[in-house]
Amino acid sequence: MPDITRAVRTYLDHLSVERGLAANTLTSYRRDLRRYAGYLAECGIDELSAITEGTVSGFLVRLREGDADHPALSATSAARTVVAVRGFHKFAVADGLATVDPASAVKPPSPAKRLPKALPLADVEAILEAAGAPGTTLALRDRALLEVLYGTGARISEAVGLDVDDLDPVDGTVLLRGKGSKERLVPVGSYAREAVDAYLVRGRPELVAASTKATTGGALFLNARGGRLSRQSAWAVLVKAAERAGVTRDVSPHTMRHSFATHLLDGGADVRVVQELLGHASVTTTQVYTLVTVDNLREVFATAHPRARD
């Protein structure tokens, strides 16, 4: 039995017996390593000691380009296969089957960044107008909730976690508590302030009165029973508003956050300002939104400039 085939079998036995991987996971490892072994055989390599970093890198290139027997793999699928190969070589060294790990410096490809899906402003405005059944107490709450989501870029958990005291009507700001209990002050625009004020005056008191508890606490957004609104219920509020507005694309609370960021950048806001408003620890996270605005600029240029047309 060739040295490599024996080593692969030993590794798979280790994954099955000692690590207890699930059958489906083992099947994936077996398939990935069989393809790797086939590539090594094609290169005339049948011993672990003959494998170099260049060999492993060449296998990664083959995965991405494909061949007569295999279609090209996406970055995600290729990364999974490379992880299997890296695990195999790391085991081979640890088990004394090899003295050098040629895969340690070969990094799995990073998946392409998915651009955030921002809604056109017209769609956002239509959703806000369609919030809640007209003339009801919950309509006031729903409008205030959606105005806060879009007007501050808050995460859904941050919005439903708001207390009444987190709003500062004098400064026109709201205190949001983000990931890791990090706090940030965010300005609240006039539309959101007016919607929240209307809810606090005419909507929330009725919801408080409906509560069967002695106190509802200081929660800003309440459900029909007077308790704090849940993330799931807040999500449903947005989805129903989008349906009423006739917005057919997928809409989620994060869509409103994406739209908040993208519309700010389209309006000329500095990316670091948007970073602070969103509560991102690194500006790198925020910069993905700049790709969206570049696409918007490119589209406008292509349709408006006389020398840009094909």
N, C-alpha and C positions, 0 to 999 in steps of 0.2 A: 504494500500500500504506500503510495507516495507520501512523503513527509507532510505536505500541506494538507492532504485529505485526512490523514490521521489526526493532525492537530485540530482541524475544524470539527471532527467528530468528538474529540476530547472536550472542546469548548462547548459544543452543544449539549453534551452530557452534563457538563458543569452547570449550564444554565437551567437544565431540566431538573437535575437531582438536588444540587446544592442551593441554587437560587429559587427554584420552584416557579419558574415563569409559566404563564398560562400557555395553553396549547396554541392559540392563535399567534401569540407573540413568538413562540418557538418556530412556528411555520414561517413567519416573516424573516427571522434571523437565518433560518436554513436556506430560504430562497435567496436572500441577499448574499450570503457567503458562498452559495453554490455558484452564483454569477461571478463573484470575485475569484473563486478558484478557477472558473473557466477562463477568465481574463488572464490569470497568471499562466495557465497552461498555454494559452495562445501566445504569450510572451516567451515561452520556453522555460518558465520558472517552475521548479518542482520542490524547492527547498526554501524554508523560511529565511535562511541566511542570505539568500540571493535577492530578497525583496528590499528595495530601497524606497526612500521618500518619493523619488521620482516615479517609481512604479505605482504607488498608491495615488499620487496626483494624476497620473495617466489614467487610472481607473475612474477617478472622479470626472475627468474630461469625457471619457467614454460614456459614462452615465448621462451626462448632460447632452451629449451629441447623439447618442443612440447608435445602433448598428443594424445589420441586416436582420438580426433575430430579436432585437429589442428596440422599442420606440424610445426617443429621448425622454428623460425624466424631468419633472419639474424640480425646482430648487428644494422643495419640501421633501419629495420622495428621494432625491439624491442624497439629501442630508441624512435621512433615515438609514440609507444603505451605508453611508460613510461611518455613521455612528456604530453600526454593526461591525464594520471592518476595524475601527479603532478599538472597540471592545475586545475583539478577537486577538489583536496584536498585544494589547495590554495584558491579557490573560496569558498569552504565550510566554511573555517575559516573566510574569509572576510565577508561572508553573515550571519554569526552567526549560521550556521548549525552545526558547530563543534568547539571545543576549542583548538584542537591540530592538527597539520599537520604532519601525519606519513610518508609522502612521501618526505618531504623537503630534507632529507639526502640521498635519494636513487638516485644516478646519472644514467642517461641513459648510456648504453654501448657505448664505442667509436668504430666507424667503423674501420675495419682493414686497416692499411696503404697500399695503393697501391704502389707497387714498381715502380719507374720510368722505362720507357722502353728505354733502351740504344741500339743503333745500334752497330753491330760489326764494327770494324775499316774498314774492307774491304768494307762494305756497305757505310760507310761515304765517303771513298775515291772514290768509284764509283759514288756517287751522286755529289761530287765536280767536278769530271772529266766531268760529263754530263751536267754541268750548262750552259744554254743558247744554242741557235742555233749557231753552229760553224761558225767562221768568221764574226760575227756580232758585232756591238757596244754593244748591250745589253748583249751579251755573256760575255764580259769583266766585265760589271757591275754585272751580276748574279754570276759569279765566285767570284768576290771580296766580294759580300754580303754573300755568303754561307761560304766562308773562314773566314770571320769575325765572323759569328754566331758560327761556330764550334771552331774557334781558340781563342775566348775570352769568350765563354759561355754567350754571351749577350742575353737578352730577345729581342724579335722581335721589341718591341716598342723602346728599347734602340738603336738597330741597325739603324732603319729608322730615328731615331731622331738625328743621328750623323751629325755634321757639319765637313767640311774639316779641320777646325782649331782644332778639338778635337783630331786629330792624331798628335803625336809627333814623327817624323821620326828619330830624334837624339836619344831619349831615347827608342824608340821602344815601346811606350805605347799608349793607347787610353783612353780618358775620357768618361766614361759611366754614364748616368743619370738614376738612377733606381727609384724604388717606393718611393714616398714621396720626390721627387727631390733630393734624396741622390746621391752624386757623388762618384765614385771610379775610380782609375787608374788601368788598367789591361794591362799586357804585351801582345804584339802582336807578334806571331811567324813569322818566315821568310816566310813561304808559304803565310800567310795572307798578310804580308807586300808587297810581290812581286805581288800578285793579285791586291791589292789596287793601287800600283804604276802603274801597267799596265793600270788599269782603269782610273786613274787620267791623265795619259799622252795621251792615245789613245781613251778612251771611253767617259769620262765625258765632254771634250770640245765639242764633237759633239752633245751631249744631250743639253748642254748649248746653242749651236748655233740654235738648233731646237725650243728653247723656244720662245713663242710669247710675253713674258713679258719683261719688261726692265731689270729686274734682277731676277735671280733664288734664290737669297739668298746664304747662305753658305752651303746648304744641301749637304752631301756627296753623297748619293744615289738618283739619279734622275730618273724620268719616261721618257717615249719617248717624252713627250711634254716639258721636261725641268723643271717640278715641282718636289717637294719632293716625293719620292716613298712612297706609303701608306703601311700600315700593310697588308692589303688584297692582294695587288700586290706582296709584298715580300713573303707572304705565298704561292701564286701561283707559284712563281719562284722555290721554294723548291719542291713543289709537282710535277711540270713538270720535274724537274731534276731527282727526284726519279723514275718517270715513265720511263724516257729515260734510266736510269741506270738499270731498271728491278728489283728495290727493291719493293717487294710486300707488306711488312708490312706497317702499318700506319706510316706516317712520318709527323711531324709538326715542326715548329720552336723550340718548347719546346723539341722535340726529340733531336735536335742538342745540346741543352743546357744540357739535361740529359746525352748525350753521352760524352760531354766535361768533365763533373764532374766525371762520372764513369771511363772514360779512365785515368784521372789524378790519381784517387785513385788506380786503377789497376796498375798504374806505380809507386806507392809508395808515392804519395803526401800525406801530412798531412791533415786531415780533416779540421783543422782550416784554413789552407791556401786556401783550396777549398771554405770554407765559405766566406773568404774575396773576392775571385775572383768572386763568384756568387752574392755577395752583400746581403747575408742572414743576417738578424738581429741577429738570434740565431743559434748556432751550431747544435741545435736539428733538425732544418729544414734540414741541410746538412747531418746529420747522416743517413737519410733514404737511401742515396746512398751507405753507407757502407754495407747495407743489400744485395745490388746487388753484391758487390765484394765478400762478404762471400759466396753467392751462386756460384759465379764463382770459388772460391777456392775449395768449396765442390765438384763441378763437376770435376775439374781437379784432385783432390785427389781420387775421386771414380774411375776414369778411369786410373790413372797412378800408384797408389800405389798397390803393389802385395797383401797386406793383407786387402785391402779395398773392394775387389770384393766379391760379394755374392757367 
